[in-house]
Amino acid sequence: MNTLTTEPVASLISRLFAEAESSDAKLRQRGSTASPEERQAMMHSTTQYRELYGRMKEFYLAVSPDTARLLYMLARSMRARSIVEFGTSFGISTVHLAAALRDNGGGLLIGSEFESAKVAKARDNLRSAGLSDLVDVREGDALETLARDLPETIDLVLLDGAKGLYSKVLTLLEGRLRPGALVVADNADYCPDYLARVRAPELGYVSVPFADDIEVSMRG
């Protein structure tokens, strides 16, 4: 038994994933009105992300159940104590990572989310899970909130916010990544510049694609 599979977390994540599935269905209906080219341009943008995600603030935009379990497993297996998450949304991935911290004996997860309603809901979900003491969800643009007051060393990073900012966020955190730290990027196929960076051996990472659109990279 572990925190992830026992109450109150088990029932909470079951409910959140059901809500996320319904949310995804609504988002797919809305997305059908935009061309693939328009969606790609918005996803890659480093300047229009506030507009894009502002229009989707009611949607979960969550990791898949398999990805969430993978995050828990990675954090547990490496005994992570310091985690940074870019793109908290309603907190599904956050709950999984915080559950790993609980089972590792404690630690701190720093999250970043610029939609105030999502921050409030994520914090509420973490309280319901009994995990809020392990998490600091920072409201605002990650280029500001993740540029200060970070742990000396970081064990694990999840990138799951505005895709065009993955490389910029990595730059903010890179100097604090301990040797062997992991960086997990969801929807990485939208981030060609980021993929080129972590797949270039001379830049200090060992990286591998995982499942459909996840990149798992280890800092050397």
C-alpha positions, 0 to 999 in steps of 0.5 A, a space after each residue: 500500500 502507498 499514498 497513491 492507492 489509499 484514501 483519501 488520495 485514491 478516490 480523489 484522483 479517480 474523480 479528477 481523472 473522470 472530470 478531466 476526461 469530460 473536459 478533454 471531450 469538450 476541448 476537442 469539440 472546441 478545437 475542431 473549429 481551428 485549423 491544425 496550422 493555427 493550433 500548431 502556431 499557438 502552441 509553439 508561440 513564446 508570446 501568445 501563450 497567455 491568450 491561448 491558455 486564458 481561453 482554455 482556463 476552464 479545461 483540465 489539460 491534465 496528464 494521462 493516467 499512465 503519465 501520472 503513474 509514471 511520475 509517481 514511480 519516477 519520483 519514488 524510485 529516485 527518492 526525490 525530495 525536491 520537485 518543480 512543476 511547470 503547469 499545475 492546472 487543477 493539480 492532478 500531476 501535482 497530487 501524484 508527485 506530492 504522494 511520492 514525496 509523502 512516501 519518500 518521507 517528505 520534501 517540497 514540490 514547487 508548482 507554477 500556474 498563472 490562472 488564479 481559479 486553477 491555483 485555488 482549485 489545485 490547492 483545494 484538491 491538495 488539501 483534500 488529498 492531505 498533501 498541501 503541506 508538501 506543495 507550494 503552488 505559485 500563482 503567476 507567470 512561471 518565468 517569474 515565479 520559478 526564477 526565485 526562491 528555489 531549492 539548492 538542488 532539484 531532483 525532478 522537473 515536470 514541464 507541462 505548461 505553455 509548450 513554447 516556454 519549455 526551453 526558457 523554463 529549463 534554463 531557469 532551473 538547469 543550474 540547480 539540477 543535481 547529477 541524475 536529476 530527471 526532466 519529464 516533458 509532456 506533449 514534447 512533440 510541440 517543442 522542437 527546440 526543447 527536444 533538440 536541446 535535451 537530445 544533444 549529448 554535448 549539452 549534458 543530457 541523456 534523453 529518450 522519448 516515452 509513449 506518444 509524446 513524453 520526453 524523459 531526460 536525465 541531467 548528466 
